[in-house]
């Protein structure tokens, strides 16, 4: 949905600033303040580096008791470190 002059969709009105109408649009698509992490994720998808690393790390966990794969855990940790957010790991333990 492109931005329009119709601000009736908002549950509130935005004040004008210096006699200029202020509008808000939330149709930015895939945008992020973590652009570096998105770039890293794209490169990882192309190279498969984290999947390769996960394949060589022994995983002695019981598969019936395992929720997250080794690749998922590594990916969350690497991206959290790259994004400088060591306490945000998408709910995975240790992130």
MDAnalysis code that builds the backbone (N, CA, C; Angstrom):
import MDAnalysis as mda
import numpy as np

u = mda.Universe.empty(285, n_residues=95, atom_resindex=np.repeat(np.arange(95), 3), trajectory=True)
u.add_TopologyAttr("name", ["N", "CA", "C"] * 95)
u.add_TopologyAttr("resid", np.arange(1, 96))
u.add_TopologyAttr("resname", ["UNK", "UNK", "UNK", "UNK", "UNK", "UNK", "UNK", "UNK", "UNK", "UNK", "UNK", "UNK", "UNK", "UNK", "UNK", "UNK", "UNK", "UNK", "UNK", "UNK", "UNK", "UNK", "UNK", "UNK", "UNK", "UNK", "UNK", "UNK", "UNK", "UNK", "UNK", "UNK", "UNK", "UNK", "UNK", "UNK", "UNK", "UNK", "UNK", "UNK", "UNK", "UNK", "UNK", "UNK", "UNK", "UNK", "UNK", "UNK", "UNK", "UNK", "UNK", "UNK", "UNK", "UNK", "UNK", "UNK", "UNK", "UNK", "UNK", "UNK", "UNK", "UNK", "UNK", "UNK", "UNK", "UNK", "UNK", "UNK", "UNK", "UNK", "UNK", "UNK", "UNK", "UNK", "UNK", "UNK", "UNK", "UNK", "UNK", "UNK", "UNK", "UNK", "UNK", "UNK", "UNK", "UNK", "UNK", "UNK", "UNK", "UNK", "UNK", "UNK", "UNK", "UNK", "UNK"])
u.atoms.positions = np.array([
    [0.844, -1.167, 0.000],
    [0.000, 0.000, 0.000],
    [0.892, 1.233, 0.000],
    [0.882, 2.032, -1.051],
    [1.731, 3.214, -1.103],
    [1.233, 4.307, -0.168],
    [2.148, 5.195, 0.187],
    [1.780, 6.318, 1.038],
    [0.824, 7.227, 0.277],
    [-0.167, 7.737, 0.982],
    [-1.146, 8.619, 0.360],
    [-1.315, 9.853, 1.220],
    [-2.108, 10.801, 0.706],
    [-2.417, 11.991, 1.492],
    [-3.525, 11.725, 2.505],
    [-4.125, 10.558, 2.447],
    [-5.230, 10.217, 3.339],
    [-4.670, 9.680, 4.650],
    [-4.721, 10.509, 5.701],
    [-4.211, 10.059, 6.994],
    [-5.330, 9.567, 7.894],
    [-6.488, 9.218, 7.322],
    [-7.591, 8.729, 8.136],
    [-7.347, 7.306, 8.620],
    [-6.336, 6.622, 8.091],
    [-6.047, 5.267, 8.520],
    [-5.385, 5.229, 9.890],
    [-4.780, 6.345, 10.297],
    [-4.123, 6.390, 11.602],
    [-5.154, 6.614, 12.697],
    [-4.974, 5.969, 13.848],
    [-5.919, 6.167, 14.951],
    [-5.679, 7.484, 15.692],
    [-4.766, 8.303, 15.197],
    [-4.441, 9.582, 15.809],
    [-4.013, 10.530, 14.695],
    [-3.996, 11.819, 14.981],
    [-3.536, 12.787, 13.982],
    [-2.137, 13.258, 14.345],
    [-1.352, 13.515, 13.337],
    [0.011, 13.994, 13.540],
    [0.012, 15.513, 13.453],
    [0.700, 16.184, 14.368],
    [0.711, 17.645, 14.321],
    [1.566, 18.144, 13.158],
    [1.226, 19.316, 12.651],
    [2.050, 19.902, 11.593],
    [3.274, 20.544, 12.235],
    [4.337, 20.597, 11.469],
    [5.588, 21.197, 11.943],
    [5.978, 22.277, 10.950],
    [6.116, 23.510, 11.444],
    [6.460, 24.654, 10.593],
    [5.510, 24.745, 9.402],
    [4.238, 24.571, 9.661],
    [3.168, 24.648, 8.669],
    [3.306, 23.590, 7.574],
    [3.968, 22.480, 7.883],
    [4.099, 21.356, 6.948],
    [3.346, 20.172, 7.524],
    [2.565, 19.524, 6.679],
    [1.809, 18.362, 7.114],
    [2.762, 17.189, 7.342],
    [2.612, 16.485, 8.445],
    [3.432, 15.319, 8.763],
    [2.588, 14.082, 8.495],
    [3.137, 13.160, 7.716],
    [2.445, 11.904, 7.441],
    [3.365, 10.754, 7.824],
    [2.766, 9.610, 8.041],
    [3.530, 8.405, 8.371],
    [3.106, 7.300, 7.425],
    [4.083, 6.566, 6.927],
    [3.804, 5.421, 6.063],
    [4.611, 4.247, 6.581],
    [3.991, 3.092, 6.637],
    [4.640, 1.899, 7.159],
    [4.751, 0.837, 6.072],
    [4.952, 1.287, 4.845],
    [5.027, 0.381, 3.703],
    [6.448, 0.315, 3.153],
    [7.423, 0.373, 4.026],
    [8.814, 0.414, 3.607],
    [9.345, -0.891, 3.056],
    [8.592, -1.962, 3.139],
    [9.071, -3.246, 2.634],
    [10.120, -3.825, 3.549],
    [11.168, -4.384, 2.958],
    [12.231, -5.014, 3.747],
    [13.317, -4.001, 4.047],
    [13.108, -3.222, 5.091],
    [14.110, -2.269, 5.534],
    [14.504, -2.617, 6.959],
    [15.693, -2.221, 7.330],
    [16.160, -2.560, 8.662],
    [17.289, -1.633, 9.065],
    [17.393, -1.388, 10.345],
    [18.547, -0.651, 10.843],
    [19.746, -1.595, 10.982],
    [19.499, -2.894, 10.827],
    [20.564, -3.890, 10.909],
    [20.976, -4.333, 9.508],
    [21.251, -3.371, 8.635],
    [21.593, -3.684, 7.251],
    [22.802, -4.589, 7.131],
    [23.775, -4.425, 8.022],
    [24.959, -5.271, 7.977],
    [24.630, -6.728, 8.256],
    [23.701, -6.958, 9.159],
    [23.294, -8.322, 9.478],
    [22.537, -8.927, 8.297],
    [21.707, -8.114, 7.621],
    [21.006, -8.614, 6.432],
    [22.000, -8.984, 5.335],
    [23.028, -8.168, 5.173],
    [24.077, -8.478, 4.193],
    [24.798, -9.762, 4.574],
    [25.139, -9.904, 5.842],
    [25.801, -11.119, 6.325],
    [24.931, -12.345, 6.096],
    [23.632, -12.211, 6.345],
    [22.712, -13.337, 6.135],
    [22.656, -13.724, 4.659],
    [22.657, -12.740, 3.779],
    [22.645, -13.031, 2.345],
    [23.908, -13.732, 1.900],
    [25.033, -13.280, 2.410],
    [26.315, -13.919, 2.070],
    [26.354, -15.340, 2.616],
    [25.844, -15.524, 3.837],
    [25.823, -16.870, 4.416],
    [24.932, -17.805, 3.596],
    [23.797, -17.283, 3.104],
    [22.931, -18.120, 2.260],
    [23.660, -18.554, 0.991],
    [24.461, -17.665, 0.410],
    [25.177, -17.991, -0.821],
    [26.331, -18.958, -0.569],
    [27.079, -18.723, 0.494],
    [28.282, -19.527, 0.757],
    [28.008, -20.778, 1.594],
    [26.990, -20.735, 2.427],
    [26.699, -21.869, 3.298],
    [27.745, -22.079, 4.366],
    [28.407, -21.009, 4.778],
    [29.506, -21.111, 5.738],
    [29.043, -21.640, 7.095],
    [27.933, -21.124, 7.609],
    [27.467, -21.566, 8.926],
    [26.996, -23.014, 8.868],
    [26.331, -23.410, 7.788],
    [25.916, -24.815, 7.651],
    [27.128, -25.735, 7.603],
    [28.180, -25.307, 6.907],
    [29.414, -26.106, 6.835],
    [30.056, -26.217, 8.209],
    [30.117, -25.103, 8.920],
    [30.693, -25.114, 10.269],
    [29.875, -26.011, 11.199],
    [28.552, -25.912, 11.113],
    [27.693, -26.742, 11.969],
    [27.880, -28.228, 11.671],
    [28.162, -28.566, 10.426],
    [28.328, -29.974, 10.041],
    [29.586, -30.596, 10.640],
    [30.583, -29.776, 10.959],
    [31.824, -30.339, 11.502],
    [31.895, -30.269, 13.029],
    [30.916, -29.623, 13.652],
    [30.875, -29.565, 15.115],
    [30.070, -30.761, 15.619],
    [30.676, -31.592, 16.465],
    [29.931, -32.745, 16.987],
    [28.726, -32.284, 17.806],
    [27.593, -32.909, 17.558],
    [26.371, -32.589, 18.290],
    [25.868, -33.876, 18.935],
    [26.096, -33.994, 20.225],
    [25.756, -35.219, 20.949],
    [24.378, -35.138, 21.613],
    [23.600, -34.148, 21.238],
    [22.264, -34.009, 21.839],
    [21.319, -35.077, 21.289],
    [20.332, -35.417, 22.077],
    [19.305, -36.377, 21.664],
    [18.406, -35.688, 20.632],
    [18.353, -36.192, 19.400],
    [17.532, -35.544, 18.358],
    [16.059, -35.430, 18.740],
    [15.553, -36.369, 19.553],
    [14.154, -36.297, 19.967],
    [13.905, -35.174, 20.975],
    [14.967, -34.717, 21.620],
    [14.859, -33.658, 22.615],
    [15.404, -32.321, 22.100],
    [15.748, -32.262, 20.818],
    [16.387, -31.084, 20.247],
    [15.370, -30.252, 19.476],
    [15.277, -28.980, 19.832],
    [14.371, -28.060, 19.139],
    [15.094, -27.318, 18.026],
    [16.292, -26.811, 18.305],
    [17.040, -25.998, 17.348],
    [18.244, -26.775, 16.829],
    [18.442, -26.723, 15.527],
    [19.608, -27.394, 14.947],
    [20.872, -26.632, 15.321],
    [22.004, -27.303, 15.185],
    [23.278, -26.651, 15.471],
    [23.469, -25.451, 14.544],
    [23.073, -25.582, 13.298],
    [23.202, -24.469, 12.343],
    [22.352, -23.283, 12.789],
    [21.137, -23.540, 13.270],
    [20.275, -22.451, 13.735],
    [20.874, -21.738, 14.940],
    [21.445, -22.503, 15.858],
    [22.055, -21.907, 17.052],
    [23.275, -21.078, 16.670],
    [24.127, -21.630, 15.808],
    [25.307, -20.879, 15.352],
    [24.904, -19.620, 14.597],
    [23.926, -19.749, 13.718],
    [23.476, -18.602, 12.921],
    [22.953, -17.490, 13.828],
    [22.138, -17.836, 14.817],
    [21.609, -16.833, 15.738],
    [22.734, -16.159, 16.514],
    [23.701, -16.947, 16.948],
    [24.804, -16.377, 17.738],
    [25.707, -15.490, 16.886],
    [26.053, -15.952, 15.685],
    [26.920, -15.166, 14.798],
    [26.243, -13.850, 14.428],
    [24.953, -13.908, 14.091],
    [24.252, -12.685, 13.707],
    [24.062, -11.750, 14.891],
    [23.866, -12.303, 16.083],
    [23.747, -11.466, 17.275],
    [25.057, -10.750, 17.560],
    [26.158, -11.455, 17.418],
    [27.472, -10.829, 17.632],
    [27.728, -9.783, 16.559],
    [27.426, -10.099, 15.308],
    [27.647, -9.158, 14.206],
    [26.792, -7.913, 14.365],
    [25.605, -8.075, 14.916],
    [24.719, -6.937, 15.133],
    [24.952, -6.252, 16.462],
    [25.965, -6.687, 17.204],
    [26.317, -6.134, 18.504],
    [25.154, -6.209, 19.487],
    [24.364, -7.277, 19.396],
    [23.240, -7.480, 20.300],
    [23.372, -8.865, 20.937],
    [24.348, -9.064, 21.826],
    [24.562, -10.395, 22.377],
    [23.410, -10.904, 23.229],
    [22.489, -10.035, 23.630],
    [21.390, -10.522, 24.451],
    [20.116, -10.712, 23.640],
    [20.166, -10.528, 22.334],
    [18.997, -10.753, 21.475],
    [19.318, -11.888, 20.537],
    [18.743, -13.034, 20.767],
    [19.068, -14.178, 19.925],
    [17.853, -14.913, 19.407],
    [16.729, -14.259, 19.337],
    [15.551, -14.921, 18.808],
    [15.041, -16.051, 19.683],
    [15.334, -15.995, 20.967],
    [14.810, -17.000, 21.875],
    [15.691, -18.225, 22.021],
    [16.819, -18.249, 21.333],
    [17.708, -19.395, 21.468],
    [18.545, -19.253, 22.731],
    [18.820, -20.349, 23.428],
    [19.584, -20.265, 24.669],
    [21.006, -19.799, 24.436],
    [21.513, -19.011, 25.355],
    [22.896, -18.578, 25.294],
    [23.137, -17.382, 24.405],
    [22.108, -16.812, 23.827],
    [22.286, -15.664, 22.927],
    [21.950, -14.381, 23.635],
])
